[in-house]
Amino acid sequence: MVKLLTFLLLLKGPGLASQSHMPMSSSESESLARELLSASESGKMVEPPPSARRGFDLDTAYEVEGILRQWREAAGHKSVGRKVGYANRAM
């Protein structure tokens, strides 16, 4: 799941920083999570990338990741480990 969140954040295009808009609603975040889960299961690409969508921001990325984590845990998957970012100078 961390891999997916990292992917979502890395897709930040020039449009994300320059957009001034309302954030995605909870129902839009859930719809995006459903779309990403389907894409993950089928191996297909998601078009357009989440970061190119109106309202997508860091808070939305975390919300979508949380929804996906809940669904995966409900399906019996278990999250293990932690992601450590190499951007941290202390590392």
PENOR-V756265 format. One record per residue. PHI is phi as a letter, one per 40 degrees, with the letter a starting at -180 (none if undefined). OMEGA is omega as a letter, one per 40 degrees, with the letter a starting at -180 (* if undefined). D_FIRST is the distance of its C-alpha to the first C-alpha in whole Angstrom. Layout:
phi:PHI omega:OMEGA d_first:D_FIRST
phi:PHI omega:OMEGA d_first:D_FIRST
//
This chain:
phi:none omega:i d_first:0
phi:c omega:i d_first:4
phi:d omega:i d_first:5
phi:c omega:i d_first:5
phi:c omega:i d_first:6
phi:d omega:i d_first:9
phi:c omega:a d_first:10
phi:c omega:a d_first:11
phi:c omega:i d_first:13
phi:c omega:a d_first:14
phi:c omega:a d_first:16
phi:d omega:i d_first:18
phi:c omega:a d_first:21
phi:c omega:a d_first:24
phi:c omega:a d_first:24
phi:c omega:a d_first:22
phi:c omega:a d_first:24
phi:c omega:a d_first:27
phi:c omega:i d_first:26
phi:b omega:a d_first:28
phi:a omega:i d_first:27
phi:c omega:i d_first:26
phi:c omega:i d_first:22
phi:c omega:i d_first:20
phi:c omega:i d_first:21
phi:c omega:i d_first:19
phi:c omega:i d_first:20
phi:c omega:i d_first:19
phi:c omega:i d_first:15
phi:c omega:i d_first:15
phi:c omega:i d_first:17
phi:c omega:i d_first:14
phi:c omega:i d_first:11
phi:c omega:i d_first:14
phi:c omega:i d_first:14
phi:c omega:i d_first:11
phi:c omega:i d_first:10
phi:c omega:i d_first:14
phi:c omega:i d_first:13
phi:c omega:a d_first:11
phi:c omega:a d_first:13
phi:c omega:a d_first:16
phi:g omega:a d_first:15
phi:c omega:i d_first:17
phi:c omega:i d_first:16
phi:b omega:i d_first:16
phi:b omega:e d_first:19
phi:c omega:i d_first:20
phi:d omega:a d_first:17
phi:d omega:a d_first:15
phi:c omega:i d_first:17
phi:c omega:a d_first:20
phi:c omega:i d_first:20
phi:c omega:i d_first:23
phi:g omega:a d_first:21
phi:c omega:i d_first:18
phi:a omega:a d_first:17
phi:d omega:i d_first:15
phi:c omega:i d_first:16
phi:c omega:i d_first:15
phi:d omega:i d_first:11
phi:c omega:i d_first:11
phi:c omega:i d_first:12
phi:c omega:i d_first:10
phi:c omega:i d_first:7
phi:c omega:i d_first:9
phi:c omega:i d_first:10
phi:c omega:i d_first:7
phi:c omega:i d_first:7
phi:d omega:a d_first:10
phi:c omega:a d_first:11
phi:c omega:i d_first:9
phi:c omega:i d_first:11
phi:c omega:i d_first:14
phi:c omega:i d_first:14
phi:h omega:i d_first:14
phi:c omega:a d_first:11
phi:b omega:i d_first:10
phi:c omega:i d_first:8
phi:b omega:i d_first:10
phi:g omega:i d_first:11
phi:b omega:i d_first:11
phi:c omega:i d_first:10
phi:b omega:a d_first:14
phi:c omega:i d_first:15
phi:c omega:i d_first:18
phi:c omega:i d_first:20
phi:c omega:a d_first:21
phi:c omega:i d_first:24
phi:c omega:a d_first:24
phi:c omega:* d_first:22
//
